[in-house]
Amino acid sequence: MKKTLLLAFTFAVSLAACSKNSLEPAEENVTPPSKDTVFINLPKDSCDNYFYSVNTCPGDVCSSGINVSWGVRTNSEYCVVYLMDETGKTIRQTKLPASKAEMCTVYDGIYSKKANGENFYESARFLKYSYTLSPLASNTKYSYRITSSWMDPKGRKVTATSDTYHFTTAGADRWSACVISDFHSYPPLPLRLSSAMKMVETVNNYAKGQNGKGFDWVLHLGDVVAWGGSWSFWNIMYREKAFKNWMWAGLNGNHDNMTRQSVLSNKFFKYATANPLNGYSGEEGVCYSFTYGNTLFVMLNNEDMSTASGLAKAQDWARKVLKQSTARFKVVCEHYQWFYGSSGSTSQYSRWKDLFDECGVDLALGANNHIYVRSHKLNNTVYIQTPSSDNERGQDPIGELEYNQDKIAFRWNEGPKTVGALLMEADNDKIKVTLLDRNGQAKDMVTISK
Ligand SMILES: [Fe+2]
């Protein structure tokens, strides 16, 4: 009997390996265990190793749907997602059989590095879930946790429970977000990640001073890990409490797109997240758009825009999304910089300005250069790129502004050891962006009004 169960289970997992991942409704067709089955609930403090990279991502419309990304071991038979209200009371539970997950092997066998500096090959085969929590009420605080259940070799049903994760749906008249990038999380140098996480808290404290409650979500503009092909780097980063407290919308940066040996793939970012699948062909879940309240965000993958044809594809898609949207504010984000901060010379600005003018883009956000640059309003658009935030991989102190003196309003960094981030505050009439340094001091501010 046990052998039959084991065979049936193995078959179920092989089916899961062939299945397509999707943001689909759950099925309730998991075979119930027999009445003789012994159930074991693992103690909470031993459950960390059964869940990989749990993180909360935007849904297409963040007032009614929020996406969740996570991985579990390949022997997991099913997961249950428990949605809770602000008081911690479960208001919905959804069982997701392994057939709703995808067997992910994109990180498996990749040459990497452990926190102790030891070189190793990542062992990473897991079941990857992407699930949309929907419908949700607007302007509401929610929490969720996930359980994973499997049959152990003795025929006992074992269940592990994840930590609790929190998010707030869009819909408030006013909302705010922390905008951060370029912390290149690298386990042998843990201060990179801790510097960035401390900066997130600094931005939250500043936001509390403004609105009494802190910001609502985080927007990252790429290069959050040093090598996106290193699955352990994502796992370690996602254990930080900032990923438990807020939804994170993000971009694929050049570092997120590479392995230690410079193999490039957008799948590293895609499988570490559960973004909306509304991007163009080959970029689904990597390029995407979403609305948070009154604002449309168009998220680009500059790693797929280096050739003329790649750029044309991205621009065709972005133009369509921007023109179809009725959102009050339109924001476009890509990882690469608009201007080179040290001299002010033009970078991605020249490739995108005509489209942004044509489509009425209000704010263009970039990163990568590790120097904060903010433009004047150029036609309709203000261009801003974030500074780095890891206290390690910044640029030399900025020199004289040699180019684009008529376009660039302000530049800032702290040299090679830079830590900074932005607070973005929106209401129906304006978006205000404030640059904060590591001490929570406002160094620059711009208001984009309608
Ligand atoms: Fe970077």
Boltz pocket constraint, residues with backbone or C-beta under 6 A from the ligand:
constraints:
  - pocket:
      binder: B
      contacts: [[A, 182], [A, 183], [A, 184], [A, 222], [A, 223], [A, 255], [A, 368], [A, 369]]
      max_distance: 6.0
